[in-house]
Amino acid sequence: MAEHPVTAHPAASGKTVSGTEAPGGGHEPEFLGLGPAWFVSAAMVVVIAILIWKVPGAMGRALDKKIGAIRATLKEAEQLRSEAETLRNEYAAKVAAADGEAGTMLDRARAEAEGIVAQARTDTATLIERRGRMAEDKIAAAQRSALDQVRANAARAAAAAAETLIREQLDAGADKALVDRTIEGLSQAN
């Protein structure tokens, strides 16, 4: 094993060295008398300054852009709402018109139905009356036909009875006297 040479601490030797002592016993470099901590701090200040200088503008632009997008969306939503209300009003008007038209059609249909029922009643009454007259006419015709038939039968029966009576009561001599009286009555009338 090799031995390490022991180095004396610079402070122990009484020499002044520019720089700071590192925590592990080493020496930190310095520039113009400023150590690494100062440079880190300065860099942080510069970064923070840049952030303060640039970020608010960028954030403002991003927020303005976002606000513009939201405004456009709200405007579009308002326009869509207005169009929807217009359509709703149009359809409400169409529904109202259709309801009114349906009511009118229903009233017209009821009036037509009442007219048809009234016409049917009138036609039925007329038909019943006409059929009644036809039946009465048929009955009257049948009565006349029956009466004519009865008269014809009575006339035939009377003629047959007269013929029978004349045959029984009149003979050739009675016929001659009847013919003579009839001729005499005719000559006096002229």
Secondary structure, 3 states (H helix, E strand, C coil): CCCCCCCCCHHHHCCCCCCEECCCCCEECCECCECHHHHHHHHHHHHHHHHHHHHHHHHHHHHHHHHHHHHHHHHHHHHHHHHHHHHHHHHHHHHHHHHHHHHHHHHHHHHHHHHHHHHHHHHHHHHHHHHHHHHHHHHHHHHHHHHHHHHHHHHHHHHHHHHHHHHHHCCHHHHHHHHHHHHHHHHHHC
